[in-house]
Amino acid sequence: MRTPSHASRGDARLRAVDLPSPDLPDRRAVDGAAATLDPLVRRTPVVAVDRADLGLPPGRPLVLKLELVQHAGSFKARGAHLHVLAARAAGEGVVAASGGNFGVAVAYAARRLGVPAAVFVPDTSAPAKLDTLRQLGADVHVVAGVYDDALAASRARAEQGGERLLHAYDQPEMILGAATLARELEQQVDVDRVVVAVGGGGLLGGVATWLRGTTAVTGVETEGCPTLSAARAAGRPVEVGVEGLAADALGARWAGELAFAAQAWVDDVVAVPDEAVADAQRRLWSAVRLATEPAGAAALAALTTGAVTDPDERVAVVLCGANVDPATVV
C-alpha cells in the first residue's frame, strides 16, 4: 500500500498562512491510510455511558471513543506513523515540535520503525509527557514559550540537519490519521454528533473530512486557547494568545489551514473554562475510571457546561489523550 505523500521540508508547506486553498483528502485516500495503519495502530474501543453517571441531565446514553488507549496515549499516533513511514522510505530522520502528545507519538513511531527523532517541546509541557519522550529515546529539546516557539526551533533544526520536518496538525498525514479515527468510529456506532477537542484543529479537521456533513461535528476549545473560533470569526487563521490548563496540548497560536478548510463540515466551535475541564477529568475518573489529560477531557466539558445540550441526540465524545499524571485527576 502506498504511504500518503509527505509535505516538503522547509517552511513553505508548514506556515498555516501560506496555504491559500489546501486540498483535503477524499474518503478513498482515508481508506488507503486506514489500510496502511491497520497493522500499526490500535482499533480503540467505544463505551456507552449513562449520562447520569457523569452527572449530566437525562438523555440518550453517551458514547465515549477511547482514543486515549491508542499507542503513545493519544490519537496523534495515527498521523505520526504515516509521517515516520514516509521518512523511513526516504532514509531520513525526523524532527517535530509538540506540546507533548505529537512528540510522544512521533518518538514511539520512530523507535518502532527505526528512525532517528528529535522533538522540540515548550516548557509548558506536562512533566509526564517529557518523561515519556525521554524513555522512548527521542532527542528532547525544551524551548521557552508555547507550541509555536517550539515549532520555530524545530524548523531551524530541520534546516540545519536535513531531517524531515513534521507538523503536529497542519500536514496531510495528520488530517488522514485523524480521519481514520472518524472512519473507525462510524463503523463502531451510529451517532448524531461527534464532539472533539480543538487545538490547531488537526483532530477536528480529520473527523470533519471523513464525516463530510453526514454527522454533526462540534469542536471544543478552552477559553484560554481560542485559536479556531478566532479564525472562524476572522474568516482566516489569525494569531492568538494561548494560556491555561490545556495549553500544552491545545495551545497552538494559529489554526491549521487544512483544518480551517474543513470548516464547511463543522457545525460549531464552543469554548469551555479551565474549571469545567478539570471537573470533566474528575467525572471521567469517578464514573469510568479513566485518567484523561485536560485536552482529552475538554470535549466532555462541552456537555457538562451545557454547550452541547440536546438529550435526544446520540452523541460521541472523543477522549483523545491520556498523557497525564493520574495523581492530578484522582
PyMOL commands that set and color helices and strands:
alter all, ss='L'
color gray80, all
select helices_A, chain A and resi 16-18+27-37+51-54+67-69+71-73+76-90+101-113+127-135+147-161+172-188+202-211+227-234+247-250+257-265+274-288+294-304+326-328
alter helices_A, ss='H'
color red, helices_A
select strands_A, chain A and resi 46-49+62-65+94-97+117-122+139-143+164-166+193-197+216-222+268-272+315-318
alter strands_A, ss='S'
color yellow, strands_A
deselect
rebuild
show_as cartoon
